[in-house]
Amino acid sequence: MQPYSIDFRQKIIEIHEQENISIRKLAERFQVAKSFIQKLLKQYRETGELNPQKPGGSPPRKLQSERLITLIEIIESNNDATLEELCELLEKKIKVRVSRATMGRITNQLNYSVKKNSTRVPSKKAIGFASARSAIAYKKRELNFGRKYEIYLLRT
């Protein structure tokens, strides 16, 4: 949606000053949101301008230039590390904490593949019947699929 024109904004301010009507009545009269009128009046009182505000941006990235080079060095020296381990190594080295998801996105953008999981639950055939139930319970806790998933695993 495009911002309202400056002429339209000026007309709203003029009517408000001349007729001294409420914000709600102005919003109904010009068929705009009450919050728009409130923001416009506040902006005009504080700055004296009617120009639309620039859209907000995203916060700056934690890893730029030098820090990104440091991360590449860490990845190349620890090529079998998991995403969590890379996060910890980065935090120790440059004192900046990033989440596992952020680390995954960055490594993906840099075209580095990392180890997907550090531990794997063995299959029922490999672990026998006695410990199969513990493996099922472990999978249920890990994946958190609930009761239906547990029943399915017990029947297979």
N, C-alpha and C positions, 0 to 999 in steps of 0.2 A: 504494500500500500504506500502511495506517495504521501509526503507530508502536506499539510494544508498550506495554501498559498499565503504569502505575506499580506496581501490585500484582505483576505478573509480574516486573518488574525487581527489586523488593524481594525476592521469593522467590529469585531467582537469587543475589543478594548474600548473603542469609541462608544458603543452602545452601553457598555457597563459603566463608563464614567458619566455619560449624559443622563441615562435613565435610572442609574443606581438600582438595578434589579438584581435579584439573587442569582447565584451561580446555577442553581437548578433550572430556573426559568430561562437563563441564557442558553443552557444546554438543550432545553426543549425547543426553544425558538430557532436555533441554528442546526438542530438535529445532529448534535455531537455528544460525546460522552462527557459526563460531569467532571471526570478526572482530567480530561483535556483542558477544560476551562480553568480548573484549579491550577494546573501546571502552567498554563499560559499566563494567568494573572500573577502567579508567583515569580515566574521568569521575568515578566515585565517590571514588576516592583523592584526585584533585586538587580537586574542588569540594564533595564531600559531597552532591551532588544526584543524583537519578535521573531527572529530567525529560528528555524527548526534546529534543535540540538543534534549534534552528531551522534550516531549510534555508538553504544558502548562497545568495547572490544574484549577480547579474552585476555587473561593475565599473561604476563611474559613467561616464556618457557624456562624451566629450571636448568635445562642442559643446552647451552649454546656454545659455539666455537671451541674454546679451550677445554671446557668440561666434556664436550662431545668427543674430542680427540682423546681425552683421558679414558672415556668409556670404551672407545674402540681399542685402545691398548689393553684395557682390562679384559675385554671379550677375546682378543687374540691370544693373550697369555693364559686364559682360563677357558679354552674352547669347549670343555665338557661341563661347564657350570650350568646350573639351572637358573631360571629367571630370579628366584629368590636369592640365590647365592650371588648373582651379579648385583642385585640391589644392595646386599650387605657389603660386598667388596667396594662398590661405588661410594657407599656411605662412609666406610673406613678411610677411603682415599681422599675424597674431596668434601666430606661432611655435608652431603646433600642426600636426603632420603627421597626416593621415588617409589611408587607402588609397583607391584609385579605387572599390572596391566600396562602401565606406562613403559616399563622396561620392555615388555613384549612388543608394543607399538614401535618403540625406537629401534629395537633389533630388527624388526620386520622392515622398517624404512631403510635401514642400513644394509639390508639383504644378508644378514647373518642368521644362521639357524642355530638354535640353542636346544639343549637337552630338554625334552618335554616333561619327563617325570623322573624322579630319583628312585622311587620304590614302586614295585609292581606287585599286585596281589597274585599269588600263584593260582592256577586253575584247580578245580576240585580233583581232577585226575592225578595231578602231581602231588597233592598234599594229603590225600586219603580222606576217608569219611569222617573221622573224629575231628580233624581240624577244619573240615569243610564248613562246618557251622560257624566257626570263628571267622573264617574268611568271608562268609555271607554277612555276618554282623559287621565286620569291618567295612565291607562295601556299602552296606546300608548307611552306616554313619558317615562315610566319606562322601557318598553321592546324595544322601538325604532324600531319597525318593519316597519314603514312607512305607506303610504296611503292604500295599499291593505289590510293590517291588520285592519285598522280603518273601511273600508267599510264592511269587513266581520263581524266585531263586531256589526255594526249598523243593519245589516240584520238579525242577529240571535235573 
